[in-house]
Amino acid sequence: MDAITDPRAPQRIRHETRMRLLEIIGVTNITPTMRRITLKGDMTGFAAPGHADHIKAFFFPQGVEPKLAPIGRQGTEFADGERPQMRDYTPRQYDLDAGTLDLDFVLHGDGPASSWAAQASIGQKLVIGGPRGSLIVPAAFDWYLLVGDETAIPALARRIAELPAAARVLAVIEVDNPAERQSFPGTADVSLTHVYRNGAPAGTTSLILDRIRTMRFPPGTAYAFVAGEASMSKAVRTHLTETRGFDPEYVKAAGYWLLGTADAKEPH
């Protein structure tokens, strides 16, 4: 079926790309290694209706004050010596009336985003851009499979929260240890499994794939969302489509990061 005749086909929506200069108004430790940064500013026109939407966060060089820059044909045009590093983050939640946005950061000890979040304090500024678009997955499937590591938790949590009470969800989430578990409010019927690395470096285990291979899936047509380390996401997608009979059109596998490679990601 094509997107017109298939009621289950995910729909893409484009948004006007806008840059925003926001100020930190809250810093909350959700778990020992997950920190929520609450930002406030002009959120007029902000839209992120898809559970896996992402904004770009801009992290400026030491000593450079965060500032907005014009958007040209080649993207955002920063002055020489002021070009920031960019990372993608899923909006955990936002309130247009209050002008607030929550972003959750994994404090893994290296990289511009983790380092910034580790020292973040009230009053500091952050420049964000987007989202440029959204992927809307209809609540028209018999059940849903949600899979990911820590970096995918904001997207997984948003999906669980938005699904209706009649929706059946199987979720597998990898974290380091039980202290990193989070609760996921929502009305959907969720069966949640955590797998633990117990000190092994993120991205070095096959825990998620091993668990998926042993799971008994419900009958019916499912939509799978898999996100996190890129090799893991690819392996799970291959297993689902080649071994478990999933329709490739109903599997979204996103590589949010790649073990051993800085700022490596696939479109998501």
C-alpha positions in Angstrom: 0.0 0.0 0.0 1.1 3.6 -0.5 0.9 6.4 2.0 -2.5 7.4 0.6 -4.2 4.0 1.0 -2.3 2.6 4.0 -3.9 4.0 7.2 -0.8 2.8 9.1 1.8 4.6 7.0 3.9 7.1 9.0 3.5 10.7 7.9 6.3 13.2 7.5 5.6 16.9 8.4 8.0 19.7 7.7 8.5 22.7 10.0 10.0 26.1 9.5 13.5 26.0 10.9 14.1 28.6 13.6 16.9 29.3 16.0 16.2 30.1 19.6 18.4 31.4 22.5 17.1 29.9 25.7 18.1 30.3 29.3 18.4 27.5 31.9 15.9 27.8 34.7 16.2 24.3 36.1 18.7 21.4 36.5 17.4 18.1 37.8 19.1 14.8 38.2 16.6 12.1 37.0 19.0 9.2 37.7 22.7 9.2 38.6 23.7 9.6 34.9 20.7 11.4 33.4 20.3 15.1 33.9 17.3 17.2 32.8 17.9 20.7 31.8 14.8 23.0 31.8 15.1 25.9 29.4 12.9 29.0 29.0 12.6 31.6 26.2 10.6 32.5 23.1 9.0 29.2 22.0 6.6 30.8 19.6 5.9 28.5 16.7 7.9 25.6 18.2 6.4 22.2 17.2 7.6 18.7 17.9 4.5 16.4 17.6 6.6 13.3 16.8 7.9 11.2 19.7 11.3 11.0 18.1 11.6 14.6 16.8 15.0 16.2 17.5 16.4 19.7 17.9 20.0 20.7 17.3 21.8 22.0 20.4 24.8 24.3 19.8 27.8 24.1 22.1 30.1 27.0 21.6 33.9 27.1 22.2 35.3 28.1 25.6 34.9 31.8 26.1 32.4 32.3 23.3 29.0 33.6 24.5 26.1 31.6 23.0 24.4 33.7 20.3 22.0 33.4 17.4 23.2 33.4 13.8 21.4 33.8 10.5 20.4 30.7 8.5 21.8 30.7 5.0 21.7 28.2 2.1 24.5 26.1 3.7 22.9 26.2 7.2 23.6 28.4 10.2 26.2 31.0 9.5 28.5 31.5 12.5 31.5 33.8 12.4 35.0 32.3 12.2 36.2 31.1 15.5 32.7 31.0 16.9 31.3 27.9 15.2 29.8 25.6 17.8 29.6 21.9 17.9 26.1 20.5 17.3 24.3 17.5 18.7 20.8 16.2 18.2 18.4 15.9 21.2 14.8 14.8 21.5 12.6 17.3 23.3 11.5 15.4 26.4 8.6 17.8 27.0 7.7 21.4 26.2 5.1 24.0 27.2 4.4 26.7 24.6 2.4 28.8 27.0 5.1 28.7 29.7 7.9 29.0 27.1 9.8 26.0 28.5 11.6 23.1 27.0 13.1 20.0 28.8 16.1 18.2 27.4 17.6 15.1 29.0 21.4 14.5 28.8 23.3 11.3 29.5 26.3 12.3 31.6 28.8 9.9 30.1 31.9 12.0 30.9 33.1 13.2 27.5 31.9 15.1 24.5 30.6 18.7 24.2 27.0 18.0 25.2 27.8 15.8 28.2 30.5 18.2 29.4 28.1 21.1 29.1 25.3 19.4 30.9 27.6 18.3 33.7 28.5 22.0 34.5 25.1 23.5 33.6 23.7 26.0 36.0 20.8 28.4 36.3 21.1 31.4 34.0 23.3 29.9 31.4 22.2 30.1 27.8 21.8 27.4 25.1 21.1 27.9 21.4 18.8 25.4 19.7 17.4 25.0 16.2 14.5 23.1 14.8 12.9 20.6 14.8 13.0 20.7 11.0 10.4 18.0 10.7 8.3 15.2 12.4 7.5 11.6 11.7 4.0 10.9 12.9 3.2 7.2 13.5 -0.5 6.5 13.6 -2.0 4.6 16.6 -3.3 2.1 14.2 -1.2 -1.0 14.9 -2.1 -4.1 16.8 0.9 -3.6 19.1 4.2 -1.7 19.4 7.8 -2.6 20.0 10.0 0.1 21.6 13.7 -0.6 22.0 16.7 1.5 23.0 19.5 2.5 25.3 19.8 5.5 27.6 20.0 7.9 24.6 16.6 6.8 23.3 14.7 7.1 26.6 13.3 10.6 25.9 11.8 9.3 22.6 10.6 6.0 24.2 9.0 7.9 27.1 7.2 10.3 24.8 5.8 7.4 22.7 4.6 5.5 25.8 2.9 8.7 27.0 1.1 9.5 23.8 -0.3 6.0 23.0 -3.9 5.4 24.0 -5.0 3.1 26.7 -5.9 0.3 24.3 -2.4 0.2 22.8 -0.2 -2.8 23.7 3.5 -2.1 24.0 6.5 -4.3 24.5 9.6 -2.2 25.5 13.2 -3.2 26.0 15.6 -0.6 27.5 19.3 -1.0 28.2 20.8 0.9 31.1 23.9 0.4 33.2 22.2 -0.7 36.5 18.9 -0.7 38.3 19.6 2.8 39.7 19.2 4.1 36.1 15.6 2.9 35.7 13.0 5.5 35.0 9.2 5.5 35.3 7.1 6.1 32.2 3.7 7.6 32.9 1.0 6.8 30.4 -2.2 4.8 29.9 -1.0 2.2 27.4 -0.6 -1.4 28.3 3.1 -1.6 28.6 5.3 -4.6 29.3 8.7 -3.2 30.1 12.0 -5.1 30.3 15.3 -3.6 31.5 18.6 -5.2 30.6 21.7 -4.1 32.6 25.3 -3.7 31.5 26.6 -3.8 35.1 29.7 -1.7 34.4 30.4 -2.8 30.8 30.9 0.2 28.5 27.8 1.3 26.6 27.7 -0.2 23.1 30.0 -3.1 23.9 27.3 -5.7 24.7 24.6 -7.6 22.7 22.1 -7.4 25.6 19.3 -5.8 23.7 19.5 -8.1 20.7 19.8 -11.2 22.9 16.7 -10.2 24.8 14.7 -9.5 21.6 15.7 -12.9 20.2 14.1 -14.7 23.2 10.8 -12.6 23.2 7.5 -14.1 22.2 5.6 -11.4 20.2 1.9 -10.9 20.2 -0.1 -11.7 17.0 -1.0 -8.9 14.6 0.8 -6.1 12.8 3.4 -4.2 14.9 5.4 -1.0 14.5 8.9 -1.1 15.9 11.0 1.9 17.0 14.6 1.1 17.8 17.1 3.8 18.7 20.5 4.1 20.4 24.0 2.8 19.4 24.0 2.5 15.6 25.3 -1.1 15.4 22.7 -2.3 17.9 19.9 -0.5 16.0 20.9 -2.0 12.7 21.3 -5.5 14.2 17.8 -5.4 15.8 16.2 -4.1 12.6 17.8 -6.9 10.6 16.6 -9.5 13.1 13.0 -8.1 13.1 12.7 -7.9 9.3 14.6 -11.0 8.3 13.8 -13.4 11.1 10.7 -12.2 12.8 8.6 -11.2 9.8 8.3 -7.4 10.4 7.3 -5.2 7.5 10.4 -3.1 6.8 8.1 -0.1 6.3 7.0 -0.5 9.9 10.4 -0.6 11.5 12.2 2.7 12.3 15.8 2.0 13.4 17.8 5.1 14.3 21.5 5.3 15.1 21.9 8.0 17.7 25.6 7.3 18.2 28.3 4.9 17.1 30.7 3.2 19.5 34.2 4.7 19.0 33.1 7.6 16.8 32.4 11.1 17.9 29.2 12.7 16.6 28.4 9.7 14.4 24.7 9.4 13.7 22.2 8.3 11.1 19.2 10.4 10.2 16.4 9.9 12.8 
